[in-house]
């Protein structure tokens, strides 16, 4: 074979594929350690989120358990007021109870009119009911929406101190036969109540309602 023919057979052909794979790096455990650290961080984050959710869920569940078995009664005397047992008062209380009970599904409901010995114009109309409420504030707002006049629902609603029974309490004003009267309500995971306070300011009604509720609601 001619000499240059031999060498021509050995010439590198540029069309041949070139292996550009980098040589393997010595394993010193750094990469493995990095992935391990990332996994630990991820697992730690998931665990932390889980613990927070369990904590929140536990508090929420404990609150429901502590409030769900409420009972309501209408004692003869409450906060210096006396329950009015006249036929007119009993009829008003029953009408009020029926009207509000139609707006929310309750297991049991009560209604009463309490009179103030100092002034017949300061009587308090009270309605309440018991059931398991998952969203007390939302259900309370639903009841407030039933206390309406031609101009709309209760106005100026604001939260007031709910006392040791917890839940939420709100007060505002509404119009009845052209007269503005104060209205207050409470709701927790086991009960809801509304009070109408003719002849009283919202602040006075909120204070009085704060005394009435613990006398009416028991757990």
URURKA-V866517 format. One record per residue. N is the residue number from 0. SS is DSSP state (A for helix, B for strand, O for the rest). OMEGA is omega in whole degrees, 0 to 359 (NA if undefined). Layout:
# URURKA-V866517
n:N ss:SS omega:OMEGA
n:N ss:SS omega:OMEGA
This chain:
# URURKA-V866517
n:0 ss:O omega:179
n:1 ss:O omega:186
n:2 ss:A omega:182
n:3 ss:A omega:176
n:4 ss:A omega:178
n:5 ss:A omega:183
n:6 ss:A omega:179
n:7 ss:A omega:178
n:8 ss:A omega:181
n:9 ss:A omega:182
n:10 ss:O omega:181
n:11 ss:O omega:179
n:12 ss:O omega:184
n:13 ss:O omega:180
n:14 ss:O omega:179
n:15 ss:O omega:178
n:16 ss:O omega:181
n:17 ss:O omega:179
n:18 ss:O omega:181
n:19 ss:O omega:179
n:20 ss:O omega:181
n:21 ss:O omega:179
n:22 ss:O omega:181
n:23 ss:O omega:178
n:24 ss:O omega:178
n:25 ss:O omega:181
n:26 ss:O omega:178
n:27 ss:O omega:177
n:28 ss:O omega:184
n:29 ss:A omega:182
n:30 ss:A omega:179
n:31 ss:A omega:179
n:32 ss:A omega:180
n:33 ss:A omega:179
n:34 ss:A omega:179
n:35 ss:A omega:180
n:36 ss:A omega:180
n:37 ss:A omega:180
n:38 ss:A omega:179
n:39 ss:A omega:179
n:40 ss:A omega:180
n:41 ss:A omega:179
n:42 ss:A omega:179
n:43 ss:A omega:179
n:44 ss:A omega:179
n:45 ss:A omega:180
n:46 ss:A omega:180
n:47 ss:A omega:178
n:48 ss:A omega:179
n:49 ss:A omega:180
n:50 ss:A omega:178
n:51 ss:A omega:180
n:52 ss:A omega:178
n:53 ss:A omega:180
n:54 ss:A omega:179
n:55 ss:A omega:179
n:56 ss:A omega:179
n:57 ss:A omega:179
n:58 ss:A omega:180
n:59 ss:A omega:180
n:60 ss:A omega:179
n:61 ss:A omega:179
n:62 ss:A omega:179
n:63 ss:A omega:181
n:64 ss:A omega:183
n:65 ss:A omega:186
n:66 ss:A omega:192
n:67 ss:O omega:185
n:68 ss:O omega:180
n:69 ss:O omega:172
n:70 ss:B omega:180
n:71 ss:B omega:176
n:72 ss:O omega:179
n:73 ss:O omega:182
n:74 ss:O omega:181
n:75 ss:O omega:180
n:76 ss:B omega:179
n:77 ss:B omega:176
n:78 ss:O omega:179
n:79 ss:O omega:179
n:80 ss:B omega:180
n:81 ss:B omega:180
n:82 ss:B omega:181
n:83 ss:O omega:183
n:84 ss:O omega:177
n:85 ss:O omega:181
n:86 ss:A omega:181
n:87 ss:A omega:181
n:88 ss:A omega:179
n:89 ss:A omega:178
n:90 ss:A omega:178
n:91 ss:A omega:181
n:92 ss:A omega:181
n:93 ss:A omega:178
n:94 ss:A omega:180
n:95 ss:A omega:180
n:96 ss:A omega:181
n:97 ss:A omega:182
n:98 ss:A omega:182
n:99 ss:A omega:179
n:100 ss:A omega:179
n:101 ss:O omega:182
n:102 ss:O omega:180
n:103 ss:O omega:184
n:104 ss:O omega:183
n:105 ss:O omega:175
n:106 ss:O omega:178
n:107 ss:B omega:179
n:108 ss:B omega:178
n:109 ss:B omega:176
n:110 ss:B omega:181
n:111 ss:B omega:172
n:112 ss:B omega:179
n:113 ss:B omega:182
n:114 ss:B omega:178
n:115 ss:B omega:182
n:116 ss:O omega:182
n:117 ss:O omega:183
n:118 ss:B omega:178
n:119 ss:B omega:180
n:120 ss:B omega:182
n:121 ss:B omega:177
n:122 ss:B omega:180
n:123 ss:B omega:177
n:124 ss:B omega:187
n:125 ss:B omega:173
n:126 ss:B omega:177
n:127 ss:B omega:179
n:128 ss:B omega:181
n:129 ss:B omega:174
n:130 ss:O omega:176
n:131 ss:O omega:180
n:132 ss:O omega:179
n:133 ss:O omega:181
n:134 ss:O omega:186
n:135 ss:A omega:183
n:136 ss:A omega:179
n:137 ss:A omega:180
n:138 ss:A omega:177
n:139 ss:A omega:178
n:140 ss:A omega:176
n:141 ss:A omega:179
n:142 ss:A omega:178
n:143 ss:A omega:180
n:144 ss:O omega:178
n:145 ss:O omega:179
n:146 ss:O omega:188
n:147 ss:O omega:171
n:148 ss:B omega:181
n:149 ss:O omega:183
n:150 ss:O omega:179
n:151 ss:B omega:186
n:152 ss:O omega:179
n:153 ss:O omega:183
n:154 ss:B omega:176
n:155 ss:B omega:181
n:156 ss:B omega:176
n:157 ss:B omega:179
n:158 ss:B omega:176
n:159 ss:B omega:181
n:160 ss:O omega:184
n:161 ss:O omega:179
n:162 ss:A omega:186
n:163 ss:A omega:181
n:164 ss:A omega:177
n:165 ss:O omega:184
n:166 ss:O omega:180
n:167 ss:B omega:175
n:168 ss:B omega:179
n:169 ss:B omega:176
n:170 ss:B omega:177
n:171 ss:B omega:179
n:172 ss:B omega:175
n:173 ss:B omega:180
n:174 ss:B omega:176
n:175 ss:B omega:182
n:176 ss:O omega:176
n:177 ss:O omega:181
n:178 ss:B omega:177
n:179 ss:B omega:179
n:180 ss:B omega:178
n:181 ss:B omega:178
n:182 ss:B omega:179
n:183 ss:B omega:178
n:184 ss:B omega:174
n:185 ss:B omega:173
n:186 ss:B omega:172
n:187 ss:O omega:184
n:188 ss:O omega:180
n:189 ss:O omega:183
n:190 ss:B omega:177
n:191 ss:B omega:181
n:192 ss:B omega:179
n:193 ss:B omega:176
n:194 ss:B omega:175
n:195 ss:B omega:189
n:196 ss:B omega:178
n:197 ss:O omega:175
n:198 ss:O omega:180
n:199 ss:O omega:175
n:200 ss:O omega:179
n:201 ss:A omega:180
n:202 ss:A omega:178
n:203 ss:A omega:179
n:204 ss:A omega:181
n:205 ss:A omega:179
n:206 ss:A omega:180
n:207 ss:A omega:179
n:208 ss:A omega:177
n:209 ss:A omega:176
n:210 ss:A omega:182
n:211 ss:A omega:186
n:212 ss:A omega:181
n:213 ss:A omega:176
n:214 ss:A omega:182
n:215 ss:A omega:184
n:216 ss:B omega:178
n:217 ss:B omega:176
n:218 ss:O omega:NA
